[in-house]
């Protein structure tokens, strides 16, 4: 069970007591996240689930401190990367070069105080952060003697990693892959503090690893999954050519865009091949395991879940900055293709599944060395060991 309270300190709940009279406090790990991109939240949620029940909690200090301002900031971030991606690229580069993140703490006094209250309340044995700004806040609290526990960064990006991830001191950095570990080591992070254990993905992927799409070499019908989210440009135009083709099964997940879901259902009414137009769904891990291809933007969580499930990606969109490294990882290892127009997506899909899936099998094989479906469990075990907590606390 994972707790996520609605106050800075948070109520005592099923995640475990702070202290009980006459018995030892339950081992507890605090996992910090922020809602600026789903990768941070997904990593935090999946990592928390890997700890023993009642020993991990998740907190978004920005949302807890100023809910309305946080909501406005999130909408502004999404609007920026969707409508002005080149401007966001400039902002991302400036953050990488400037000293602003460290100096910005004077603007985050309320958030830092909220975090201090949370630490005082829960007294965790370790803190894990999936959002880089927290490391600066924790370092300041440590200097004031208010954060004595080890703190770890869970890096959610690959290769194109902003320097704010490593500019504040940490007890260790967990990165998705060896390519990303090399980036931190070249930047001067001590090699023994960089751990390439993977990105925390849902436990379902590891537990159901036996699931697989139909064998294309034996005549199985290709299955294509399309993921459309709030940042995807013109989702209907992207999917329409795939729906017009009749030789594969298609599943489209449109999130909470009900109008788009209805329009796509109209387009798909005449298709004889199985077609599923989904709204919001928690079945993405299952779909990745059972489809041959996923068409999606190169978001951190989606890319890493696809890698863990060994489902090759057709990347249709890249947010400049943090997502460039996700595509570079796939390109570097020959495990997918970039196709940014509807016609290119259709052509890439046909190319992948042609000749009994020859290209698809090569992409899938290339994903095998990158796939770490047990990453959440491995990171949890390493965090507890580093904090001096016995491994039996893990399930």
C-alpha positions as a printed NumPy array, in Angstrom:
array([[  0.   ,   0.   ,   0.   ],
       [  1.243,   3.483,  -0.878],
       [  0.197,   6.586,   0.998],
       [ -0.071,  10.025,  -0.527],
       [ -1.362,  12.524,   1.967],
       [ -2.989,  15.895,   1.38 ],
       [ -0.938,  17.938,   3.842],
       [  2.726,  18.765,   4.369],
       [  3.072,  16.459,   7.336],
       [  0.311,  14.076,   6.381],
       [ -1.915,  11.971,   8.604],
       [ -0.758,   8.777,  10.199],
       [ -2.295,   6.135,   8.006],
       [ -1.843,   2.705,   6.452],
       [  1.616,   3.627,   5.233],
       [  2.813,   3.062,   8.786],
       [  3.067,   4.948,  12.077],
       [  5.801,   7.415,  12.827],
       [  6.31 ,   5.972,  16.301],
       [  4.218,   3.605,  18.353],
       [  4.66 ,   3.503,  22.102],
       [  6.508,   0.389,  23.137],
       [  7.491,  -0.776,  19.621],
       [  9.907,   0.212,  16.874],
       [  8.89 ,   2.591,  14.13 ],
       [  8.107,   0.915,  10.814],
       [ 10.84 ,   1.308,   8.211],
       [  9.807,   4.11 ,   5.922],
       [ 11.05 ,   5.619,   2.678],
       [  9.768,   8.978,   1.466],
       [  9.533,   9.341,  -2.319],
       [  9.252,  12.86 ,  -3.703],
       [  7.687,  13.697,  -7.055],
       [  6.247,  16.602,  -9.035],
       [  3.556,  16.733, -11.684],
       [  5.648,  18.339, -14.446],
       [  5.612,  15.411, -16.847],
       [  4.15 ,  11.985, -16.178],
       [  7.584,  10.345, -15.954],
       [  8.234,  11.77 , -12.479],
       [  4.915,  10.559, -11.08 ],
       [  5.105,   7.163, -12.773],
       [  8.603,   6.503, -11.449],
       [  7.577,   7.521,  -7.927],
       [  4.408,   5.447,  -7.984],
       [  6.106,   2.326,  -9.323],
       [  9.063,   2.615,  -6.959],
       [  6.792,   3.015,  -3.937],
       [  4.901,  -0.135,  -4.917],
       [  8.158,  -2.106,  -4.843],
       [  8.662,  -1.588,  -1.109],
       [  6.978,  -3.74 ,   1.505],
       [  3.409,  -2.654,   2.318],
       [  3.319,   0.259,   4.713],
       [  6.963,   1.29 ,   4.323],
       [  6.908,   3.871,   1.515],
       [  4.975,   7.068,   0.923],
       [  4.821,   9.472,  -2.03 ],
       [  4.587,  13.255,  -1.741],
       [  4.391,  16.123,  -4.222],
       [  5.51 ,  19.018,  -2.035],
       [  4.729,  21.585,  -4.735],
       [  1.121,  20.427,  -4.946],
       [  0.813,  20.206,  -1.162],
       [  2.152,  23.703,  -0.565],
       [  0.32 ,  25.674,  -3.265],
       [ -2.307,  23.53 ,  -5.029],
       [ -3.689,  26.334,  -7.21 ],
       [ -0.305,  27.726,  -8.224],
       [  0.926,  24.213,  -8.931],
       [ -2.073,  23.504, -11.169],
       [ -1.494,  26.747, -13.098],
       [  2.227,  25.992, -13.417],
       [  1.524,  22.51 , -14.749],
       [ -0.9  ,  23.862, -17.352],
       [  1.666,  26.479, -18.345],
       [  4.363,  23.812, -18.705],
       [  2.137,  21.661, -20.916],
       [  1.163,  24.668, -23.03 ],
       [  4.819,  25.623, -23.444],
       [  6.052,  22.231, -24.615],
       [  2.987,  21.752, -26.835],
       [  2.68 ,  25.182, -28.443],
       [  6.224,  26.533, -28.23 ],
       [  8.592,  23.549, -28.097],
       [ 11.57 ,  25.551, -29.373],
       [ 11.076,  28.093, -26.61 ],
       [ 10.998,  25.24 , -24.11 ],
       [ 14.219,  23.921, -25.64 ],
       [ 15.839,  27.294, -24.918],
       [ 14.555,  27.244, -21.336],
       [ 15.823,  23.691, -20.894],
       [ 19.257,  24.657, -22.18 ],
       [ 19.359,  27.729, -19.936],
       [ 18.537,  25.588, -16.88 ],
       [ 21.339,  23.239, -17.875],
       [ 23.882,  26.069, -17.99 ],
       [ 22.714,  28.484, -15.302],
       [ 23.061,  28.532, -11.546],
       [ 19.381,  29.401, -11.11 ],
       [ 18.177,  26.06 ,  -9.674],
       [ 20.496,  26.377,  -6.674],
       [ 19.715,  30.055,  -6.196],
       [ 15.968,  29.596,  -6.653],
       [ 15.497,  28.197,  -3.152],
       [ 14.698,  31.657,  -1.866],
       [ 11.55 ,  31.416,  -4.   ],
       [ 10.77 ,  27.977,  -2.565],
       [ 10.813,  28.745,   1.152],
       [  7.255,  27.525,   1.687],
       [  7.967,  24.312,  -0.228],
       [ 11.2  ,  23.746,   1.69 ],
       [  9.381,  24.294,   4.987],
       [  6.691,  21.835,   3.884],
       [  9.35 ,  19.265,   3.043],
       [ 11.029,  19.813,   6.426],
       [  7.702,  19.226,   8.162],
       [  7.184,  16.05 ,   6.185],
       [ 10.629,  14.757,   7.124],
       [ 10.061,  15.612,  10.78 ],
       [  6.714,  13.865,  10.767],
       [  7.753,  10.66 ,   9.002],
       [ 11.433,  10.501,   9.941],
       [ 12.246,   8.281,   6.936],
       [ 15.368,   6.157,   6.789],
       [ 15.909,   7.356,   3.208],
       [ 14.485,   9.826,   0.701],
       [ 14.184,   9.175,  -3.038],
       [ 13.476,  12.005,  -5.455],
       [ 12.144,  11.615,  -8.995],
       [ 12.27 ,  15.398,  -9.552],
       [ 15.689,  17.106,  -9.466],
       [ 14.809,  20.318,  -7.589],
       [ 14.244,  18.39 ,  -4.356],
       [ 17.948,  17.561,  -4.105],
       [ 18.722,  21.271,  -3.689],
       [ 16.044,  21.606,  -0.995],
       [ 17.294,  18.512,   0.826],
       [ 20.879,  19.761,   0.702],
       [ 19.83 ,  23.023,   2.328],
       [ 17.908,  21.155,   5.035],
       [ 20.924,  18.893,   5.59 ],
       [ 23.152,  21.942,   6.136],
       [ 20.662,  23.1  ,   8.759],
       [ 20.722,  19.687,  10.445],
       [ 17.147,  18.868,   9.427],
       [ 17.79 ,  16.047,   6.927],
       [ 20.297,  13.482,   8.193],
       [ 19.037,  10.527,   6.133],
       [ 20.586,   9.496,   2.777],
       [ 18.893,  11.057,  -0.237],
       [ 18.863,   9.527,  -3.725],
       [ 17.96 ,  10.891,  -7.154],
       [ 15.887,   8.647,  -9.446],
       [ 16.795,  10.096, -12.847],
       [ 13.825,   9.831, -15.212],
       [ 15.578,  10.962, -18.407],
       [ 18.026,   9.186, -20.7  ],
       [ 21.2  ,  10.646, -22.249],
       [ 19.975,  14.254, -22.655],
       [ 20.039,  14.692, -18.876],
       [ 19.908,  18.236, -17.549],
       [ 22.759,  19.104, -15.175],
       [ 20.291,  20.037, -12.421],
       [ 20.009,  16.287, -11.807],
       [ 23.59 ,  16.126, -10.484],
       [ 24.524,  19.613,  -9.296],
       [ 23.174,  19.071,  -5.771],
       [ 24.847,  16.428,  -3.569],
       [ 23.185,  13.025,  -3.206],
       [ 23.973,   9.661,  -1.665],
       [ 23.458,   8.106,  -5.094],
       [ 21.902,   8.415,  -8.525],
       [ 19.783,   5.698, -10.165],
       [ 19.695,   5.991, -13.956],
       [ 17.693,   4.078, -16.588],
       [ 20.627,   2.625, -18.561],
       [ 24.385,   2.474, -18.99 ],
       [ 24.314,   5.19 , -21.673],
       [ 22.883,   7.59 , -19.098],
       [ 25.328,   6.437, -16.425],
       [ 28.158,   7.448, -18.762],
       [ 26.686,  10.96 , -19.011],
       [ 26.804,  11.456, -15.236],
       [ 30.281,   9.979, -14.901],
       [ 31.644,  12.225, -17.643],
       [ 30.08 ,  15.172, -15.813],
       [ 32.178,  14.329, -12.753],
       [ 29.791,  12.309, -10.603],
       [ 31.727,   9.672,  -8.658],
       [ 31.3  ,   6.356, -10.534],
       [ 30.495,   4.441,  -7.35 ],
       [ 27.457,   6.694,  -6.782],
       [ 25.897,   6.041, -10.215],
       [ 23.731,   2.937, -10.481],
       [ 22.31 ,   1.875, -13.857],
       [ 19.466,  -0.235, -12.441],
       [ 16.747,   0.955, -14.804],
       [ 13.605,   3.087, -14.682],
       [ 10.916,   1.992, -12.176],
       [  8.156,   0.489, -14.322],
       [  4.946,  -1.263, -13.193],
       [  5.483,  -4.634, -11.521],
       [  2.916,  -6.083, -13.962],
       [  5.487,  -6.025, -16.764],
       [  7.899,  -8.252, -14.848],
       [  5.152, -10.495, -13.475],
       [  3.557, -11.063, -16.903],
       [  6.711, -11.258, -19.001],
       [  5.364, -14.44 , -20.617],
       [  2.755, -12.398, -22.505],
       [  3.63 , -11.72 , -26.136],
       [  1.921, -10.632, -29.358],
       [  1.058, -13.218, -32.034],
       [  3.985, -14.688, -33.95 ],
       [  4.217, -12.759, -37.215],
       [  6.383, -15.47 , -38.784],
       [  3.5  , -17.917, -38.32 ],
       [  0.948, -15.585, -39.889],
       [ -0.184, -13.759, -36.771],
       [ -2.021, -10.493, -37.396],
       [  0.103,  -7.438, -36.514],
       [ -1.051,  -5.416, -33.511],
       [ -0.352,  -1.682, -33.317],
       [ -0.874,   0.429, -30.191],
       [ -1.209,   4.215, -30.52 ],
       [ -0.929,   6.395, -27.426],
       [ -2.289,   9.923, -27.706],
       [ -1.911,  12.359, -24.828],
       [ -2.421,  16.054, -24.195],
       [  0.855,  16.965, -25.891],
       [  0.37 ,  14.867, -29.047],
       [ -0.082,  17.003, -32.136],
       [ -3.272,  16.213, -34.112],
       [ -3.959,  12.712, -32.853],
       [ -6.787,  12.118, -35.331],
       [ -4.568,  12.819, -38.35 ],
       [ -1.889,  10.568, -36.871],
       [ -4.193,   7.568, -36.46 ],
       [ -6.429,   7.944, -39.534],
       [ -4.088,   6.223, -42.052],
       [ -3.568,   3.307, -39.667],
       [ -7.312,   2.919, -39.264],
       [ -7.747,   3.04 , -43.051],
       [ -5.49 ,   0.   , -43.398],
       [ -7.214,  -3.341, -42.883],
       [ -4.363,  -5.74 , -42.283],
       [ -3.701,  -5.2  , -38.583],
       [ -5.358,  -4.889, -35.215],
       [ -5.285,  -1.416, -33.723],
       [ -5.663,  -0.152, -30.178],
       [ -5.771,   3.603, -29.589],
       [ -5.574,   5.136, -26.104],
       [ -6.674,   8.792, -26.109],
       [ -6.615,   9.538, -22.393],
       [ -9.403,  11.819, -21.202],
       [-10.144,  13.383, -24.597],
       [-13.666,  12.066, -25.015],
       [-14.376,  14.07 , -28.187],
       [-11.364,  12.537, -29.911],
       [-12.405,   9.085, -28.734],
       [-15.837,   9.485, -30.337],
       [-14.361,  10.786, -33.61 ],
       [-11.943,   7.856, -33.839],
       [-14.726,   5.406, -33.075],
       [-16.598,   6.807, -36.081],
       [-13.558,   6.37 , -38.292],
       [-13.19 ,   2.774, -37.119],
       [-16.792,   1.624, -37.47 ],
       [-16.231,  -0.083, -40.845],
       [-13.01 ,  -1.917, -39.905],
       [-13.275,  -5.694, -39.901],
       [-10.008,  -6.194, -38.007],
       [-10.235,  -5.835, -34.217],
       [-10.133,  -2.171, -33.223],
       [-10.198,  -0.756, -29.701],
       [-10.581,   2.98 , -29.071],
       [ -9.938,   3.548, -25.38 ],
       [-10.282,   6.567, -23.124],
       [ -8.228,   6.726, -19.966],
       [ -6.868,   3.276, -19.143],
       [ -4.553,   1.65 , -16.631],
       [ -3.909,  -1.239, -19.039],
       [ -0.954,   0.269, -20.919],
       [  1.549,  -2.265, -19.476],
       [ -0.663,  -5.15 , -20.662],
       [ -1.116,  -3.526, -24.076],
       [  2.631,  -3.028, -24.5  ],
       [  3.256,  -6.691, -23.742],
       [  0.644,  -7.889, -26.233],
       [  1.21 ,  -5.503, -29.174],
       [  3.98 ,  -5.592, -31.749],
       [  4.469,  -1.826, -32.024],
       [  3.625,   1.305, -30.059],
       [  3.252,   4.689, -31.747],
       [  3.87 ,   7.465, -29.228],
       [  5.837,  10.544, -28.398],
       [  9.14 ,   9.861, -26.668],
       [  7.938,  10.535, -23.123],
       [ 10.082,   9.177, -20.303],
       [  7.537,   6.814, -18.754],
       [  6.123,   5.538, -22.059],
       [  9.558,   4.944, -23.578],
       [ 10.836,   3.088, -20.523],
       [  7.695,   0.966, -20.181],
       [  7.926,   0.054, -23.874],
       [ 11.577,  -0.909, -23.392],
       [ 10.758,  -3.008, -20.322],
       [  7.968,  -4.773, -22.258],
       [ 10.228,  -5.115, -25.334],
       [  7.638,  -3.39 , -27.51 ],
       [  9.449,  -1.45 , -30.281],
       [  8.471,   2.206, -30.631],
       [  7.592,   4.302, -33.614],
       [  8.337,   7.743, -32.183],
       [  6.023,  10.334, -33.693],
       [  6.997,  13.338, -31.583],
       [  9.92 ,  14.5  , -29.446],
       [  9.679,  17.3  , -26.908],
       [ 13.01 ,  19.151, -27.28 ],
       [ 15.297,  18.758, -24.305],
       [ 14.5  ,  15.877, -22.003],
       [ 12.848,  13.635, -24.637],
       [ 15.648,  13.907, -27.184],
       [ 17.71 ,  11.449, -25.17 ],
       [ 14.878,   8.916, -25.061],
       [ 14.817,   8.794, -28.863],
       [ 18.614,   8.835, -29.017],
       [ 18.682,   5.735, -26.798],
       [ 16.397,   3.857, -29.202],
       [ 18.267,   5.138, -32.266],
       [ 21.666,   4.292, -30.819],
       [ 20.625,   0.7  , -30.129],
       [ 18.629,   0.177, -33.326],
       [ 15.412,  -0.437, -31.409],
       [ 12.822,   1.722, -33.152],
       [ 12.242,   4.454, -35.711],
       [ 11.35 ,   8.146, -35.834],
       [  8.284,   8.91 , -37.987],
       [  6.807,  12.366, -37.494],
       [  4.046,  12.425, -40.147],
       [  0.986,  10.183, -40.579],
       [  2.317,   8.786, -43.869],
       [  5.718,   8.071, -42.317],
       [  4.062,   6.276, -39.392],
       [  2.076,   4.101, -41.787],
       [  5.177,   3.319, -43.862],
       [  7.262,   2.51 , -40.771],
       [  4.561,   0.187, -39.44 ],
       [  4.342,  -1.687, -42.741],
       [  8.13 ,  -1.939, -42.97 ],
       [  8.408,  -3.347, -39.449],
       [  5.884,  -6.155, -39.883],
       [  6.693,  -7.077, -43.496],
       [  8.347, -10.385, -44.376],
       [  7.055, -12.149, -41.283],
       [  8.16 ,  -9.283, -39.017],
       [ 11.855,  -9.45 , -39.911],
       [ 12.564,  -5.819, -38.928],
       [ 10.284,  -6.017, -35.906],
       [ 12.182,  -9.045, -34.585],
       [ 15.474,  -7.172, -34.952],
       [ 14.076,  -4.192, -33.027],
       [ 12.682,  -6.437, -30.307],
       [ 16.011,  -8.262, -29.954],
       [ 17.784,  -4.901, -29.659],
       [ 15.522,  -3.975, -26.737],
       [ 16.477,  -7.056, -24.719],
       [ 19.767,  -5.664, -23.276],
       [ 17.975,  -2.415, -22.328],
       [ 14.939,  -4.07 , -20.735],
       [ 14.969,  -3.964, -16.921],
       [ 11.441,  -4.884, -15.824],
       [ 12.621,  -5.499, -12.235],
       [ 14.134,  -2.015, -11.891],
       [ 11.728,  -0.81 ,  -9.188],
       [ 12.458,  -3.861,  -7.03 ],
       [ 16.209,  -3.576,  -7.593],
       [ 16.292,   0.135,  -6.747],
       [ 14.186,  -0.426,  -3.625],
       [ 16.554,  -3.15 ,  -2.438],
       [ 19.596,  -0.976,  -3.095],
       [ 18.09 ,   2.025,  -1.277],
       [ 17.312,  -0.07 ,   1.792],
       [ 20.756,  -1.651,   1.774],
       [ 22.385,   1.792,   1.486],
       [ 20.271,   3.008,   4.403],
       [ 21.349,   0.045,   6.493],
       [ 17.912,  -1.584,   6.486],
       [ 17.727,  -5.369,   6.116],
       [ 16.559,  -6.633,   2.737],
       [ 13.77 ,  -8.798,   4.259],
       [ 11.663,  -5.641,   4.366],
       [ 11.183,  -6.173,   0.641],
       [  8.371,  -8.479,  -0.53 ]])
